[in-house]
Amino acid sequence: MWLLDRMLSGIVKRGVLHVTYADGTEKAYGTATPGWAEIRIRFTDKGAPNFIARNPRLGAAEAWMDGRLTVEGDDVRGLIDLLRGNAPWEKGGDKLKASFWREQLQSILARLDRINWERRSRRNVAHHYDLNGRLYDLFLDKDRQYSCAYFTDPGNSLEQAQADKKAHIAAKLDLKPGQKVLDIGCGWGGMALYLHRVADVDVLGITLSEEQLAVARRRAQEAGVADRVKFELIDYREVQGQFDRIVSVGMFEHVGPPHYRTFFDKCRTLLAEDGVMLIHTIGRMGKPSTTDAFTAKYIFPGGYIPALSEVVSASERSKLILSDLETLRVHYAWTLDIWYDRTVAARAEIEALYDARFYRMWLFYLAGAAAAFRHGGMCNYQLQYIRRRDALPYTRDYIAEAERELRAKA
């Protein structure tokens, strides 16, 4: 256990981590600090500490999932928050790294994992989004917005923040009645239905998830708008036609750097000469990196969080003008906190749908993601693109004005 002992001694400075090893040895790391938690963990077998120390991110997750590591009160969020909070991105970043050679191997594998051919993209999407729909009902808002909410007040409910997110995006699209809108990665149809309702536009939503497609089509039918809000199971590379507006929320993370140029070239072809495109994506505040092993293996195979430099350099080559950029720094942490709390409250139902190991995996995913947005290098970017420099008003005033109107209408 000496390797993990050394690692924890170097990481935990503020707050206290109490560890009980399988042989009964107890150690405390850190110093009691106002505003910082005291977390207690226990290892149930002697090999777990070394298993974690050799590959901290994946090892800790799997040890937690398999019950080799337990946390008092099942507070895995508190544990991750304590560790990540002691090594914030702004002050030098992550100390929870694997050995040099393991890092190199993971980097190579991660780069291969980013190659998302069409057939592979379908398989990767199905891995996450074709889970039992009841799971998403248990922790998302009623509209099933599975992306960063927009908190005009940190105390707002999830439902309010997700409604405000849709209004925020719609305002940036500068919609006009009768326009044709393409929603790339439409999820369960919430954004497409919202845009039609508030702006009287026709929307085509595309997805690679059969589960999402079925739900979205049913919702359009039930709303009586299936003639104007349509959904298709199709890859963005296969879409034909031209659209006045393009919106993509939470999908760009699944494109993969090898395909960024293809993505932007295709969007430029699909976007009308005076059109507007809005991409809402998770992003890195620093330089390009790799997807962590836990996320790639269990949550989003083929997924990759882009650095801003990667997105902009690809779009520049496609002659798209970046007309507006906004960085949402902590909104996703607040979103994930609520998802985590709802997941904990629904533990019995989730374990009935799957099993206890799945529940612990999902909890680790949400806790780790929240910590990455609160302390790590993750953020959300909203990038607005145009083909023609006079396609939008010359100041940002129109965004705030439209947003006020949309919130009042909602």
C-alpha positions in Angstrom: 0.0 0.0 0.0 3.0 2.3 0.1 2.5 3.6 -3.4 -1.0 4.8 -2.7 0.1 6.1 0.7 2.7 8.2 -1.0 0.3 9.4 -3.7 -2.4 10.5 -1.2 0.2 12.2 1.0 1.2 14.3 -1.9 -2.4 15.2 -3.0 -4.5 15.8 0.2 -3.4 19.0 1.9 -6.7 20.6 2.7 -9.5 18.6 4.2 -9.0 15.2 5.7 -9.1 11.8 4.1 -9.4 8.9 6.6 -8.3 5.6 5.2 -8.8 2.1 6.7 -6.7 -0.5 4.9 -7.8 -4.1 4.6 -5.3 -5.2 7.3 -6.8 -2.7 9.8 -4.2 0.0 9.4 -5.7 3.5 9.7 -4.2 6.6 8.2 -5.3 10.2 7.9 -4.2 12.5 5.1 -4.4 16.2 5.0 -5.3 18.9 7.5 -8.7 19.9 8.9 -9.6 23.1 7.0 -12.7 25.3 7.3 -15.0 24.6 4.4 -13.3 21.3 3.5 -14.7 17.9 4.1 -13.6 15.0 6.1 -14.1 11.8 4.1 -13.7 8.2 5.3 -13.0 5.3 3.0 -12.2 1.6 3.5 -10.4 -1.0 1.4 -12.0 -4.4 1.6 -9.0 -6.3 0.1 -5.3 -5.9 0.3 -4.7 -5.6 -3.4 -7.0 -2.7 -4.0 -4.6 0.2 -3.0 -1.9 -1.0 -5.5 -4.6 -1.6 -8.1 -5.7 2.0 -7.8 -2.1 3.4 -7.6 -1.1 1.8 -10.9 -4.0 3.4 -12.8 -5.7 6.0 -10.5 -8.7 7.1 -12.6 -9.8 3.7 -13.9 -8.6 1.8 -10.9 -10.5 3.9 -8.4 -13.7 3.7 -10.4 -13.5 -0.1 -10.8 -12.5 -0.6 -7.1 -15.6 1.5 -6.1 -17.8 -0.3 -8.6 -16.7 -3.7 -7.4 -16.9 -2.9 -3.7 -13.2 -3.2 -3.1 -13.3 0.5 -2.1 -16.2 1.8 0.1 -16.9 5.3 1.1 -18.7 6.2 4.3 -22.3 7.2 3.5 -21.6 6.2 -0.1 -20.4 9.7 -0.6 -18.2 9.1 -3.7 -18.9 12.7 -4.8 -17.3 14.0 -1.6 -14.3 11.8 -2.1 -13.7 12.9 -5.7 -14.4 16.5 -4.9 -11.8 16.4 -2.0 -9.1 14.9 -4.3 -9.8 17.1 -7.3 -10.3 20.2 -5.2 -6.7 19.8 -3.8 -5.3 19.9 -7.4 -7.4 22.5 -9.3 -6.7 23.0 -13.0 -5.8 26.7 -12.5 -3.0 25.8 -10.1 -1.2 23.1 -12.1 -3.9 20.5 -12.6 -4.3 16.8 -12.0 -2.0 14.8 -9.8 -4.0 11.6 -10.2 -2.1 10.2 -13.1 -1.0 6.8 -14.1 2.7 5.8 -14.7 4.4 7.3 -17.7 4.3 4.2 -19.8 0.6 3.5 -19.0 -0.1 7.2 -19.9 1.6 6.7 -23.2 -0.4 3.5 -23.9 -3.7 5.1 -22.9 -2.9 8.1 -25.2 -2.4 5.8 -28.2 -5.5 3.9 -27.5 -7.5 7.1 -26.9 -6.4 8.5 -30.3 -7.5 5.3 -32.1 -10.8 5.5 -30.2 -11.5 8.9 -31.7 -11.9 7.5 -35.2 -15.6 7.5 -35.6 -16.6 6.0 -38.9 -20.3 6.0 -39.5 -20.9 2.4 -38.4 -18.7 2.8 -35.3 -20.5 6.1 -34.5 -23.9 4.3 -34.4 -22.4 1.6 -32.1 -20.9 4.2 -29.7 -24.1 6.2 -29.6 -26.2 3.1 -28.8 -23.8 2.2 -26.0 -24.9 5.2 -24.0 -28.2 6.6 -25.4 -30.0 3.3 -26.0 -30.1 2.5 -22.3 -33.5 1.9 -20.7 -35.4 5.2 -21.1 -36.6 4.9 -17.5 -33.1 5.6 -16.3 -33.0 9.1 -17.9 -36.5 9.9 -16.6 -35.2 9.3 -13.0 -32.5 12.0 -13.1 -33.1 14.4 -16.0 -35.7 17.2 -16.2 -39.1 16.4 -17.8 -37.9 17.5 -21.3 -34.9 15.1 -21.0 -32.3 17.8 -21.7 -29.2 15.7 -21.3 -26.7 18.6 -21.5 -25.4 21.5 -19.5 -28.2 23.7 -18.2 -28.0 27.5 -18.0 -28.4 28.9 -14.5 -29.3 32.6 -14.5 -29.4 32.1 -10.7 -27.4 29.2 -9.1 -30.5 28.5 -6.9 -32.8 27.9 -9.9 -34.4 24.5 -10.3 -33.1 22.1 -13.0 -36.4 22.6 -15.0 -35.9 26.4 -15.0 -32.3 26.2 -15.9 -32.9 23.8 -18.8 -35.7 26.0 -20.1 -33.4 29.0 -19.8 -30.7 27.0 -21.7 -33.1 26.5 -24.6 -34.0 30.2 -24.7 -30.4 31.2 -24.5 -29.6 29.0 -27.6 -32.7 30.1 -29.5 -31.8 33.7 -29.0 -28.4 33.2 -30.5 -29.9 31.5 -33.5 -31.9 34.7 -34.4 -34.8 32.7 -35.6 -37.5 33.9 -38.0 -40.9 32.2 -38.7 -40.9 29.7 -41.5 -37.2 29.0 -41.4 -35.7 25.5 -41.8 -33.6 24.3 -38.9 -31.4 21.3 -38.7 -30.8 19.8 -35.2 -27.7 17.6 -35.3 -27.8 15.2 -32.4 -31.4 15.9 -31.5 -31.6 13.7 -28.4 -35.2 13.0 -27.4 -36.5 15.9 -29.4 -36.8 18.6 -26.7 -34.8 21.3 -28.5 -36.4 20.8 -31.9 -39.9 20.9 -30.4 -39.1 24.0 -28.4 -37.7 25.9 -31.4 -40.8 25.1 -33.4 -43.1 26.1 -30.5 -41.4 29.5 -29.8 -40.3 30.6 -33.2 -42.7 28.9 -35.7 -39.8 27.1 -37.6 -39.6 23.8 -39.3 -37.1 21.4 -37.8 -35.3 18.3 -38.9 -33.7 16.5 -35.9 -31.2 13.8 -36.6 -29.8 11.1 -34.3 -28.0 7.8 -34.3 -30.0 6.4 -31.4 -33.0 4.3 -32.2 -34.3 4.8 -28.7 -34.1 8.6 -29.0 -35.7 8.5 -32.4 -38.7 6.6 -31.2 -39.3 8.9 -28.3 -38.8 12.1 -30.4 -41.2 11.0 -33.1 -43.8 10.0 -30.5 -43.5 13.4 -28.9 -43.9 15.2 -32.2 -47.0 13.1 -32.9 -48.5 13.8 -29.5 -47.9 17.5 -29.9 -49.6 17.5 -33.3 -46.6 18.9 -35.1 -45.1 15.9 -36.8 -45.6 17.5 -40.2 -43.2 20.4 -39.2 -40.9 18.8 -36.6 -39.4 15.6 -38.1 -36.8 13.2 -36.9 -34.5 10.8 -38.8 -32.0 8.1 -37.9 -29.1 9.4 -40.1 -25.5 10.4 -39.7 -24.8 14.1 -40.2 -22.5 13.2 -43.1 -25.5 11.8 -45.1 -27.9 14.8 -44.7 -28.9 16.6 -47.8 -30.5 20.0 -48.5 -29.9 23.4 -47.1 -31.0 25.0 -43.8 -31.4 28.5 -42.5 -30.2 27.5 -39.1 -28.2 24.6 -37.6 -28.1 23.8 -34.0 -26.1 21.1 -32.2 -26.2 20.5 -28.5 -24.0 17.9 -26.8 -23.2 16.1 -30.0 -19.8 17.6 -31.1 -18.2 15.6 -28.3 -18.9 12.5 -30.3 -17.4 13.7 -33.6 -13.7 13.0 -32.9 -10.8 15.2 -34.0 -10.0 13.2 -37.2 -13.5 14.2 -38.4 -13.7 17.9 -37.4 -12.8 19.1 -40.8 -15.4 16.8 -42.4 -18.0 18.1 -39.8 -17.4 21.7 -40.5 -17.2 21.3 -44.3 -20.5 19.5 -44.2 -22.1 22.1 -42.0 -21.0 24.9 -44.4 -22.6 23.0 -47.3 -25.8 22.5 -45.4 -26.0 26.1 -44.0 -27.7 28.8 -46.2 -25.6 31.7 -47.3 -27.1 34.0 -44.7 -27.5 31.2 -42.2 -26.5 30.8 -38.5 -25.1 27.8 -36.7 -24.8 27.3 -32.9 -22.7 24.5 -31.4 -23.1 23.8 -27.6 -20.3 21.5 -26.5 -18.2 20.4 -23.6 -14.7 21.7 -24.0 -11.3 21.9 -22.5 -9.9 25.1 -21.1 -6.4 24.0 -21.8 -4.5 22.3 -24.6 -5.7 19.2 -26.4 -5.5 16.0 -24.4 -7.1 12.5 -24.3 -10.3 11.0 -22.9 -9.8 9.5 -19.5 -9.9 5.7 -19.4 -13.0 5.3 -17.3 -15.1 7.5 -19.6 -13.8 5.8 -22.7 -14.5 2.3 -21.3 -17.7 2.7 -19.5 -19.5 5.9 -20.5 -18.8 7.4 -23.9 -16.7 5.1 -26.1 -15.4 7.2 -29.0 -16.1 10.4 -27.2 -13.6 13.2 -27.0 -13.7 16.6 -25.3 -12.1 19.2 -27.6 -9.9 22.1 -26.8 -11.1 25.4 -28.2 -8.0 25.6 -30.4 -9.0 22.3 -32.1 -12.5 23.5 -32.8 -11.5 26.9 -34.1 -8.7 25.7 -36.3 -11.0 23.2 -38.0 -13.8 25.7 -38.6 -11.4 28.3 -39.9 -10.3 26.0 -42.7 -14.0 25.6 -43.7 -14.4 29.4 -44.1 -16.9 29.6 -41.3 -16.9 32.9 -39.3 -16.9 32.5 -35.5 -19.3 35.3 -34.8 -19.8 34.7 -31.0 -18.2 32.6 -28.3 -19.3 32.1 -24.7 -17.6 30.0 -22.1 -19.9 28.5 -19.4 -17.5 27.7 -16.6 -19.5 26.1 -13.7 -23.0 25.7 -15.1 -22.4 22.0 -15.8 -21.1 21.4 -12.3 -24.4 22.7 -10.9 -26.3 20.6 -13.5 -24.5 17.5 -12.5 -24.9 18.1 -8.8 -28.7 17.9 -9.3 -28.4 14.8 -11.5 -26.3 13.2 -8.9 -28.8 13.9 -6.1 -31.6 12.6 -8.2 -29.6 9.4 -9.0 -29.0 8.8 -5.3 -32.7 9.3 -4.5 -33.5 6.8 -7.3 -31.0 4.1 -6.2 -33.5 1.3 -5.6 -35.2 1.9 -9.0 -31.8 2.0 -10.9 -30.6 -1.1 -9.2 -33.8 -2.8 -10.2 -33.4 -1.7 -13.8 -29.7 -2.9 -13.9 -27.8 -3.9 -10.7 -25.8 -2.4 -7.9 -22.6 -2.2 -9.9 -24.3 -0.2 -12.7 -25.6 2.2 -10.0 -22.2 2.7 -8.6 -20.7 3.2 -12.1 -23.3 5.8 -12.9 -22.8 7.6 -9.6 -19.0 7.7 -10.2 -19.6 9.1 -13.7 -21.7 12.0 -12.4 -19.5 12.7 -9.4 -16.3 12.7 -11.5 -17.8 14.9 -14.2 -19.1 17.4 -11.6 -15.6 17.6 -10.1 -14.0 18.1 -13.6 -16.2 21.1 -14.2 -15.8 22.5 -10.6 -12.0 21.9 -10.2 -10.6 20.5 -13.4 -10.2 21.8 -17.0 -13.7 21.2 -18.3 -16.1 23.9 -19.3 -18.9 24.4 -21.9 -18.5 26.4 -25.1 -21.2 27.9 -27.2 -19.9 28.8 -30.6 -22.0 30.7 -33.1 -21.0 30.5 -36.8 -22.1 32.4 -39.9 -21.0 32.1 -43.6 -21.5 35.8 -44.4 -20.3 38.5 -42.1 -23.5 40.6 -42.4 -25.8 37.7 -41.5 -26.4 38.9 -38.0 -26.8 42.3 -36.2 -23.4 44.0 -35.5 -23.8 44.1 -31.7 -24.9 41.4 -29.3 -27.9 43.4 -28.1 -30.3 41.2 -30.2 -29.4 38.1 -28.1 -30.4 39.6 -24.8 -33.6 41.1 -26.3 -34.7 37.9 -27.9 -33.8 35.9 -24.7 -36.1 38.1 -22.6 -38.9 37.6 -25.1 -38.5 33.9 -25.2 -38.4 33.5 -21.4 -41.6 35.6 -21.1 -43.2 33.4 -23.8 -42.2 30.2 -21.9 
